[in-house]
Amino acid sequence: MSVSPSVPAAAAAPFSRTPKTPTQADLLDFVRRTAADAELIASLPLDPEGRTWVRLEGPGGSEAWLIGWPPGTGTGWHDHADSVGAFLTAAGELKENSLAARLPTDGWKTLELTEGVDRERRLSAGQGRGFGRHHVHEVLNESRDQHAISVHAYYPPLPQIRRYSRTGQVLRLEHVERPQDWQ
């Protein structure tokens, strides 16, 4: 896994700064416009072994990332706590598995999920989605031979990421990461 330096928002994509708090729609618009910047997408160093990323300056004080996904990599189950977000595949294809259920935010270690809460989306280049607070998902590049690249944005900037393991219908909170763990 390697980390690249931050890229200013102006280099990522033009965005009209507004004093308002960015919405999911604003974040989705930002990731769409950023993913359309072919020069930026091509500048991301790709590693055959692990994900690579560059931090971007998002709209309205949001946090944004350009991420490279080698074949067969993924995030594992996680959420973005109190942040809303959006992501879009800029190259290749990503799969998102998510839960269509709101989980308790605190005070639990293990939950048994009910049937029918699983959702699956395949997001080819140019496709993306916005999501709300406490959205539990995993993102995967299931290709055997092609890198994927995506753009992500979150507001407020990520206060934490909760990591989960899943066995069948049982979801277990494994640990909580704070910004200093990934920046």
C-alpha positions in Angstrom: 0.0 0.0 0.0 1.4 3.4 -0.9 0.4 6.9 -0.2 0.9 9.8 -2.6 0.9 13.5 -1.8 -2.2 15.7 -1.7 -3.4 17.3 -4.9 -5.1 20.7 -4.8 -8.8 20.8 -5.8 -8.0 23.1 -8.7 -5.7 20.4 -10.2 -8.4 17.8 -9.6 -11.4 19.5 -11.2 -12.9 22.9 -11.2 -15.6 23.4 -8.6 -17.5 26.5 -7.6 -16.9 26.9 -3.9 -20.0 27.8 -2.0 -20.3 28.7 1.7 -23.0 26.0 2.2 -22.3 22.5 3.6 -21.8 20.1 0.7 -24.7 17.7 0.1 -24.5 14.1 -1.3 -25.5 15.7 -4.6 -22.6 18.2 -4.4 -20.2 15.4 -3.5 -21.5 13.2 -6.4 -21.1 16.2 -8.8 -17.5 16.7 -7.6 -16.5 13.0 -8.0 -18.1 13.0 -11.5 -16.2 16.1 -12.6 -13.0 14.9 -11.0 -13.2 11.5 -12.7 -13.7 13.2 -16.0 -10.2 14.7 -15.7 -8.3 12.2 -17.8 -4.9 13.8 -17.0 -5.5 13.5 -13.2 -6.7 9.9 -13.5 -3.7 8.9 -15.6 -1.3 10.6 -13.0 -2.3 8.2 -10.2 0.6 5.7 -9.6 -0.7 2.2 -9.8 0.8 -0.6 -7.7 0.2 -4.3 -8.7 0.2 -5.4 -5.0 -1.9 -2.9 -3.1 -4.2 0.1 -3.4 -2.7 3.5 -4.0 -4.3 6.9 -3.3 -3.9 10.6 -3.5 -5.7 13.0 -1.2 -7.7 15.7 -3.0 -9.2 18.9 -1.8 -13.0 18.5 -2.0 -15.7 21.0 -2.2 -16.8 23.0 0.8 -14.1 21.6 3.2 -14.9 18.0 2.3 -12.3 15.3 2.2 -11.6 13.6 -1.2 -9.5 10.8 -2.5 -8.4 9.3 -5.8 -7.9 5.6 -5.3 -6.2 2.9 -7.5 -7.4 -0.7 -7.0 -5.3 -3.6 -8.3 -7.1 -6.7 -9.5 -8.6 -8.6 -6.6 -8.4 -5.9 -3.9 -11.1 -4.5 -1.7 -11.8 -2.5 1.4 -13.5 -5.0 3.7 -16.8 -4.1 5.4 -16.7 -0.6 6.9 -18.7 2.6 7.4 -17.7 6.3 7.4 -19.4 7.2 10.7 -21.2 10.6 10.6 -20.0 11.5 7.1 -22.1 11.5 4.0 -20.2 10.6 0.9 -20.1 9.8 -2.8 -17.8 7.7 -5.0 -17.5 7.1 -8.7 -15.5 4.6 -10.8 -13.2 6.5 -13.2 -11.7 3.4 -14.8 -12.4 -0.3 -14.7 -15.2 -1.7 -12.7 -15.9 -1.8 -8.9 -18.5 -3.8 -7.0 -20.2 -2.4 -3.9 -21.8 -4.7 -1.4 -23.9 -2.8 1.1 -26.5 -3.2 3.8 -30.0 -1.7 3.4 -30.4 -1.4 7.1 -29.5 1.3 9.6 -27.2 -0.1 12.3 -27.0 1.2 15.8 -24.1 3.7 16.0 -22.7 2.7 19.3 -22.8 0.1 22.1 -22.6 -3.1 20.1 -19.9 -5.6 19.0 -22.0 -8.2 17.2 -25.2 -8.0 15.2 -27.2 -10.7 13.5 -28.5 -9.3 10.2 -32.0 -10.1 8.9 -32.5 -11.7 5.5 -32.9 -9.3 2.6 -30.6 -6.5 3.8 -27.9 -7.2 1.3 -27.5 -5.0 -1.8 -25.0 -5.4 -4.7 -24.0 -2.8 -7.3 -21.6 -3.0 -10.1 -20.2 0.4 -11.0 -18.4 0.6 -14.4 -16.4 3.6 -15.4 -18.6 6.7 -15.2 -21.0 5.2 -12.6 -21.1 6.2 -9.0 -23.4 6.8 -6.0 -23.9 9.0 -3.0 -24.7 7.6 0.5 -25.7 8.8 3.9 -24.3 8.6 7.3 -23.4 5.2 8.8 -23.6 3.5 5.4 -22.1 0.1 5.8 -20.4 -1.3 2.7 -17.4 -3.0 1.1 -15.9 -2.0 -2.3 -14.1 -4.6 -4.5 -12.2 -4.8 -7.7 -13.1 -8.3 -8.8 -11.2 -8.1 -12.1 -8.4 -10.7 -12.5 -6.3 -8.4 -14.8 -7.5 -4.8 -14.8 -6.9 -2.0 -12.3 -9.8 0.2 -11.3 -9.6 3.8 -10.3 -12.2 5.7 -8.3 -12.8 9.1 -6.8 -14.4 9.5 -3.3 -15.6 12.5 -1.3 -16.9 12.8 2.3 -18.4 15.5 4.4 -17.6 16.2 7.1 -14.0 15.0 6.7 -13.9 11.5 8.0 -14.0 11.5 11.8 -13.5 7.7 11.9 -14.0 4.5 9.9 -15.4 1.5 11.7 -14.2 -1.8 10.3 -16.3 -4.9 10.4 -15.9 -8.6 9.8 -18.8 -10.6 8.4 -19.6 -14.3 8.6 -22.9 -15.2 7.0 -25.5 -12.9 8.6 -23.3 -12.0 11.6 -21.6 -8.6 11.5 -18.9 -8.0 14.1 -17.3 -4.6 14.9 -13.5 -5.3 14.8 -11.9 -1.9 15.3 -12.2 1.9 14.8 -9.7 3.9 12.7 -9.1 7.6 13.2 -7.7 10.0 10.7 -4.2 9.7 12.0 -4.3 6.0 11.1 -4.7 6.6 7.3 -3.3 10.1 6.6 
